[in-house]
Amino acid sequence: MLVYLLVFPTFFPTNTVPQWGDILLGVFAPRILILIYIYQNLGYDNIWFAAHLVVLILAYFGGGRETRRRRSKRSASDV
């Protein structure tokens, strides 16, 4: 990501996020950075914004049914 920011800065979508914000969000919270890009370029009433927002919420709260099932299996086998 740093190579593209420094060598090919035009590959990133146009946005108002400062370059240091692109780097920090890209490393620590890439899904939020993607939401910012989609919001600024396509708007919030786009299907891609909704899809990424749903995935962000699911990932934040621990995933779906399959993830919880795997976690419960693993914790039961640890006992």
N, C-alpha and C positions, 0 to 999 in steps of 0.2 A: 504494500500500500504506500509506503514511504517513497518507493521508487517512482510510482505513478504520480504521486503528488509533486515530487521534485522534478522529474524528467518530462512527464506528460500531463501537465496540469489541466489541459483542455479535455482530457478524458473524463473528468469528474463532472457531474451535472451542475448546471448553474445554480448557485444558492447563495444565501447571505450568511452562512456559517463561516466564521474565520478559519483560516487554514489550521491553526492549532486545535480548533474545535473538531475539524474533520479528522485529525489524527487521533485525538483523545477518544472521541465517540466511536471512531472506526475500530479502535483497539478494545475499548471497555464496554461499549454499548452499540454494536453495529446495527441492530434492529431499529433503534431510535434514530440513528443517522439515516437509515433507509426511509423511515417514516417522514423525516424532515425533507428529504429529497423529493419524495412523492408528493407531499403536501405543497411544496413550493413550485413544482413543475406541472403537476396534474390536478391538484386540488384534493380536498378531503372527500368529495362525493364520487371518487373513483373506486372501482372494484379492487384495484391493487392496494390502495390505502386500507380498505376494510380487511383484506386478506392478511396483510402484514400486521395490522393492529390485533386481529384475532390470534395470530401466531405469537405475537409479543405477549399477550395476556396469558395464553396457554403455557408458554415457556416460563413466564414469571411465577405462575402458580403451580408449577411442577408437572406440566404435561397432561396427557390424557389418560384414559383408562389403562392402556397397555403399560405406560410408565409406572403407574401405581401398582399394577399387578406384579411387574418385575421387582419393584422395590420390596413389596411384601414377601415375595418368594425369597429374595436375598436375605432379608432380615430374619425370616423363619429358619433358613438354613444356617445362619450364624449362631443360633441358640443352641 
